[in-house]
Structures are given as C-alpha cells and as structure tokens.
Amino acid sequence: MNKTYTLCLLLIFTSSLLAQYEFRTSMGLNFTAIPSVRDYINQNFAGADQLRSFSSSVEFAFEAGYEFNRDYQVGLEVAYETNSFTFTYFPSNYVFDYSILSPSLLGYYIIKGDGYKFKLGGGAGPRLITVEETKYTNQPIKYNSTGFGFVLKADGNTRLSKIVYAFIGVDLRYNLCGEPKGDNSSSIIHNGNNLNIKSISTGIKLGVSVIF
C-alpha cells in the first residue's frame, strides 16, 4: 500500500515538472462576413455606399493554456471582436455597432523545440453579441443575444527571452449569435423577420506569450 501511494505521488510530481503553463495576450485583424447584417444595412441605409461581403474588424484576446504532455495542450481563450458601420444623413447619422465576446475551450496538438512552439487545434464555446443601432435620433438602441461558435487555430511562438515569446496566429471562426433583443424584447426586423446574426471570419493575430 505504501509503495503504491509513493508511486502515485511520484507520477503526479513528475507530470507537474513536465507540464507547462502558457498565457497569451494578442490583438489582430479579422475579415468578417455577416450576410444578414450586410443585407439589412444595404437594403435600408447604405444607399450607393453598399457594404461588401467581408469587412475588417478588430479583435483583442487572452488565453491561458496547460500543456499536460509534450504533444497536447488545452486552453481557455476569451476573444473580443468589435466593428462599426456609419452612414451620414442630414440631420442625423445611421450607425450600426456590434461586439462579440467569444469564450472558447480549446485543444491543441503541439510541435516544439529549442526556442519555438507551434500549435494546431480548435474548440468551441458560447458567444455573446451586443448591437447598438442609432437611426433618426442620436440615441442608440441596444440589443443583446447569446449563441454558440467554433474556431480553428494555428499558432506560432518564438522565444524572445527565457519565458517570453513573440506570438503570431491565424484562425477561422464561425459564430451563431442568434436574434438580438432589446430591453423591451424588441428585435431588429429585416424582410418581415427578426434579424438572425451568423458570422464567419478569418484573421491574423500578433501578441506576446509567457510560457513556463
């Protein structure tokens, strides 16, 4: 019994020595397609200044990861994407702002060596979208909804110092954000139906990782 107990402790201790923790902050540029929003704005507010299929949006992200053996790592990422569309009219403007908060549980296959680390993986998690629409007046109307999304990622880390690494990553995201509702349960109506927001995006991210 004592030998078994000692062996278990030794295995746990050895695993903890081999495991690594990783923390990453980054920002980057996404190219995002939201067909329902594009059609809604183009048909009702854009006039001659029509939105294209893809628009650029800014993303900020933080991730914490745990490398439980040499080949695999799990992580939790929280990403925040934001964008705004503005059209000028007299005497007021039309503005459509949105932000998507994207927590994701991730799994990676990792390849690493002296001074570098590559990760390939993906994951999924809830999506929380906030929309602010300003039309006819200067008072924005806020809408919110929750949904679900998926992400595929390829990341690279290059050592800058003992534990600090330069980070570059690319990803592909698909988000189902649902039908945003206002405080009084009102919806954004398009072609007789509630606006349902689905998005697909690809992006490149730069940042800093701490691995120890």
N, C-alpha and C positions, 0 to 999 in steps of 0.2 A: 504494500500500500504506500509506504513512504517512498519507494523507488518510483512508483507511478506518479505520485504527486510531484516529486522532484523533476521528473522528465517533462511533465506538463508545464511547470514553471520555466524550465529551460527553453522549451519550444516557444512559449509566449515571449520570453525575453529576447530570444534570437530573432523572432519575427519583428519585434519592435525595433531592433537595431537595423534590420534590413529595410524596413519601411521608410518612406519619405513623405513629407508633407509639402504641399505646394500652394502658394497664394499668389493670385494674379489680378492686376488691375489693367484695364485697357480701354481704348476708345477707337472708333473707326467709322467707316462709311458703308452704309448699306444701299443697295439698289433694290427698291421695293416696288412690287406690283400689288395694288389693291383694286381690282377691277370694279367692284361695286361703288367704291368712293369716287374713282375716276369717272365712271358713267354718270353718277349723281351730280357731280360738280360740272362736268362738261355739258350736260343737258339743261342745267338750271342756272348756272352762274358764270361759266368761263367765257362765253361768247366766242370771239375769234381767237382767244388765247387758250386753246384747248390743251388739257393735260395729256402727256404721253403715257404709254403703257407702264413705264418704270420711272420712278422719281428717286432722288437721293435723300437719305435720312441719316441722322447722326445716332450713334449707339455708344453708350457707356456700359461697362460690365465689370463685375467682380466674380472671381471663382476661388473656391477652396477645394483642394484635392488631397486624396490619400492614396499613396502607391503601396498596395498591400503585398505585391511581389514585383519581380523585375519586369514582368510583361504586362501587367494590368494595373489600371488606376480608376478609381471612382472620384466623382467630383460633384459639387453643387455650384451652379452658376446663376447669378442674378443679372440680367441684361435689361437695359432701359433704352428704348428707341423712341425718337421724337421727330416730328415733321410738321410743317405748316404750309398751307396754301392761302394766298391772299390775292384778291381781285379788287381793284379800285373802282368805285362808283361815286357819283355825286348824289347826295351829300354824305354818304357813308361807304364803308368797305364791306366786302364779304370775306370772312376769314374762317378757315376750317383747320383747327389744330388737333393733333392726336398724339398720344403717347401710349406705348405698350410696355408693360412690366412683365418680364419673362423669366420666372424661376424655372430651372431645369435640372433634373437629376441626370448625370452623365456617366457613361462608361467608356474607357479608352483602352486601346492596345498601344503600348509604348515601345519605342526603339531609342536606346540611349547609349552614349559613350562618354569619353572624357571631354567635357565642356559643351555637350549638346544633348538635346532630348526632343524627340518627335512623338506626337500623339495623334492617333486616328480613332474617331469614335462618334458617338451621338447620344441623344437622350430625348427626354420629353418632360413636360410639366404644365402647370396651369398658366393661363395668360389673362392679364387684367388690362383692359383698354379704357382710356379716358379720352373723350372727344369734347372739344369746346367749339361751338359754332356761333359766329356772330353775323347776323344779317338784319338789315333795315334799321337796326339801332346799334349803339356802341356797347350794349350789354350782352356778353356771351351767355349761351345756354350750355350747360354741362351735361354730358351723358356718360354712363359707365356700363360696362358689361364684363363678364368673365367667360373664358373658354379654355381651349387646350391647344398645345402646339408641339412641334417636333423640330429637332435640329441635328444636322450632320456637321462635323467639325474636323479640320486638320490644322494642328498647331505645331509650331517650332519654337524652341528655346535655345538661345546661345549664351554661354556664360560670359558675364562681364566682370564678376568678382567671385569670391568663394561661394556665396549663396545667391547672388543677384544675377538674373538672366534677362536678356532682351527677348521680348515675345513678339511673334508675328503669327497671325492665324487667318484662316478663311473658313467661312461657314455657309450653309444653306438652311434656311428656316421656312417652315410652313405653319401658319397660325390660323386657328379657327376661333375668332374673337366674339362671335355671337351678335346679338342685336342690342346696341347701346340704348339704355333707358335713362330718361331724365328723372329729376326728383319727384315729379308728379306722375311717373310711369309713362310719360310721353316718349315717342320714338321719332326717329328721322324717317320720313316717308319718301320712298322713291318708286315711281311707277305703280302706286297703289299698295305697296308692300313695305314692311319695316326694313330698314337698311341692315343687311347682314354683312359683317366685315370679315373677310378672309384675305390673308396676305401671303405672298411668297417673296422671299428676299435672298440675296446673296451679298456677302460683304467681306471686306478685309479689315483686320484689326491690328493695332500696334499697342504695345504696353510693356510692362515690367512684371517679371515673376520672381518670387522668392522661394527657393527650393532648399529644404534642409532635412 
